[in-house]
């Protein structure tokens, strides 16, 4: 079974996103991979993955107490289903400013596990001025962040263990800090 985890970006949604968020330009539009001007390794395209259900954690940070870190293995794609886009539409002002965020300790613990990718169904692992520096911090450790995923709940519904294979296909652009991509789950 294949599940598309990429946000559908219509002309209307892209125009709205461009007016709301300066960083939603081109490489950061819709589902995208934050490469921070690094090359995305081809062997990262297909990764064993786990999706953690953290739905309902909006005002507080998602932290180590919300997941079972023992399920995370090296080289994994670790994704977080928050359900945030169900109530806040992609491209709206609140989408870019009011989303959940991962705690610094959680991000550090994931990096220490030598994962490959972090995936989220919202606009960034951190909000505001902390967004870009945290993306850079992860990229410096060889971990890339995939933002604006959707349908992660379908993986949880279909597979109780919330594990699958995630395929990430970034567009081959040069010199951008973000690359639009298609992400497809294999269950």
C-alpha positions as CSV (number, residue, x, y, z in Angstrom):
1,X,0.0,0.0,0.0
2,X,1.3,3.5,-0.9
3,X,0.3,6.7,0.9
4,X,1.2,10.1,-0.4
5,X,2.3,12.3,2.5
6,X,2.8,15.4,0.4
7,X,0.7,18.5,0.8
8,X,-1.3,19.5,-2.3
9,X,-0.3,23.0,-3.2
10,X,-2.8,24.8,-5.4
11,X,-2.1,28.2,-7.0
12,X,-4.4,29.8,-4.3
13,X,-2.6,28.1,-1.5
14,X,0.8,29.1,-2.8
15,X,-0.2,32.7,-3.2
16,X,-1.6,32.8,0.3
17,X,1.6,31.2,1.7
18,X,3.8,33.7,-0.1
19,X,1.9,36.6,1.4
20,X,2.0,35.1,4.9
21,X,5.5,33.8,5.2
22,X,8.7,35.1,3.5
23,X,10.4,31.8,3.9
24,X,7.7,30.0,2.0
25,X,9.4,31.0,-1.2
26,X,10.0,28.5,-3.9
27,X,12.2,25.8,-2.2
28,X,10.2,26.1,1.0
29,X,6.7,25.8,-0.5
30,X,4.5,22.9,0.5
31,X,6.1,19.6,1.6
32,X,9.8,20.3,1.4
33,X,13.2,19.2,2.7
34,X,15.4,21.7,4.5
35,X,18.8,21.0,3.1
36,X,20.4,24.3,4.3
37,X,22.4,24.4,1.0
38,X,23.8,20.8,1.5
39,X,23.3,18.0,-1.0
40,X,20.6,15.4,-0.1
41,X,22.3,12.0,-0.1
42,X,20.6,9.6,-2.6
43,X,20.7,6.8,0.0
44,X,18.4,8.9,2.2
45,X,15.6,8.5,-0.4
46,X,14.3,5.3,1.1
47,X,14.4,4.9,4.8
48,X,12.8,2.7,7.5
49,X,10.5,5.1,9.4
50,X,8.4,5.5,12.5
51,X,5.5,7.9,13.0
52,X,4.9,9.1,16.6
53,X,1.4,10.2,17.4
54,X,1.7,13.5,19.3
55,X,-1.7,14.8,18.4
56,X,-3.0,17.4,20.8
57,X,0.3,18.7,22.0
58,X,0.0,22.2,20.6
59,X,0.9,24.8,23.2
60,X,3.5,22.7,24.9
61,X,6.6,21.5,23.2
62,X,6.8,17.9,22.0
63,X,9.4,16.3,24.2
64,X,11.1,13.0,25.2
65,X,8.1,12.1,27.5
66,X,5.8,12.1,24.4
67,X,7.6,9.3,22.5
68,X,9.3,6.0,23.1
69,X,12.9,6.8,22.0
70,X,13.9,3.1,22.3
71,X,11.9,2.5,19.0
72,X,14.2,4.8,17.1
73,X,17.1,3.2,15.2
74,X,20.0,4.7,13.4
75,X,19.3,5.9,9.8
76,X,15.6,6.1,10.4
77,X,13.1,8.7,9.2
78,X,11.4,9.8,12.4
79,X,8.0,11.6,11.8
80,X,5.6,13.3,14.1
81,X,1.8,13.3,13.6
82,X,0.4,16.3,15.4
83,X,-2.9,16.8,13.6
84,X,-2.1,20.5,13.5
85,X,-3.1,21.0,9.9
86,X,-6.6,19.6,10.6
87,X,-7.5,22.9,12.3
88,X,-5.1,25.3,10.8
89,X,-4.9,25.4,7.0
90,X,-1.6,25.4,5.2
91,X,-0.7,29.0,4.1
92,X,-2.6,30.8,6.8
93,X,-0.8,33.1,9.2
94,X,-1.4,30.8,12.2
95,X,0.1,27.9,10.3
96,X,3.5,29.5,10.3
97,X,3.4,31.0,13.8
98,X,1.2,28.8,16.1
99,X,2.4,25.3,15.2
100,X,3.8,22.8,17.7
101,X,7.5,22.5,18.1
102,X,10.0,19.8,19.1
103,X,12.0,20.5,22.3
104,X,15.7,21.0,22.0
105,X,16.3,17.9,24.2
106,X,14.1,15.8,21.9
107,X,16.0,17.0,18.8
108,X,19.3,16.4,20.5
109,X,18.3,12.8,21.5
110,X,17.2,12.1,17.9
111,X,20.5,13.4,16.5
112,X,22.3,11.2,19.0
113,X,20.5,8.2,17.6
114,X,22.0,9.0,14.2
115,X,18.8,9.2,12.3
116,X,18.6,10.5,8.8
117,X,15.4,12.6,8.6
118,X,12.9,14.3,10.9
119,X,9.4,14.7,9.4
120,X,6.6,16.9,10.8
121,X,3.1,17.8,9.7
122,X,3.7,21.5,10.5
123,X,5.9,24.4,9.5
124,X,9.1,23.8,11.5
125,X,10.7,21.9,14.3
126,X,11.1,25.3,16.1
127,X,9.1,28.5,15.7
128,X,10.1,32.1,14.7
129,X,13.7,33.0,15.1
130,X,14.7,29.5,16.3
131,X,13.5,27.9,13.1
132,X,16.4,28.4,10.7
133,X,19.2,28.0,13.3
134,X,17.7,24.6,14.4
135,X,17.4,23.5,10.7
136,X,21.1,24.5,10.3
137,X,22.1,22.7,13.5
138,X,20.4,19.5,12.3
139,X,21.9,19.7,8.8
140,X,25.4,20.2,10.3
141,X,24.9,16.8,12.0
142,X,23.7,15.2,8.7
143,X,20.0,15.2,9.6
144,X,17.5,16.8,7.3
145,X,14.0,18.1,8.2
146,X,11.0,17.4,6.1
147,X,8.2,20.0,6.8
148,X,4.5,20.1,6.0
149,X,3.7,16.4,5.7
150,X,0.1,15.2,5.6
151,X,-1.7,11.9,6.0
152,X,0.6,10.6,8.7
153,X,-2.5,9.5,10.6
154,X,-3.2,7.0,7.8
155,X,0.0,5.2,8.6
156,X,-1.0,5.0,12.3
157,X,-4.4,3.7,11.3
158,X,-3.2,1.1,8.9
159,X,-0.2,-0.1,10.9
160,X,-0.5,-0.3,14.7
161,X,3.3,-0.1,15.1
162,X,3.3,3.1,13.0
163,X,6.4,1.8,11.1
164,X,6.8,1.8,7.3
165,X,9.2,2.7,4.6
166,X,9.3,6.4,3.6
167,X,10.5,7.4,0.2
168,X,11.5,11.1,-0.1
169,X,12.1,12.5,-3.6
170,X,13.4,16.1,-3.6
171,X,13.5,18.1,-6.8
172,X,17.1,18.5,-7.9
173,X,17.7,22.2,-7.6
174,X,21.0,23.7,-6.7
175,X,21.8,26.5,-4.2
176,X,18.6,26.5,-2.3
177,X,18.1,26.0,1.5
178,X,14.9,24.0,0.9
179,X,13.8,21.6,-1.8
180,X,10.2,20.8,-2.7
181,X,9.7,17.0,-2.4
182,X,7.2,14.2,-2.7
183,X,7.1,11.8,0.2
184,X,5.4,8.5,-0.1
185,X,4.9,5.8,2.5
186,X,5.1,2.1,1.7
187,X,3.2,-0.1,4.1
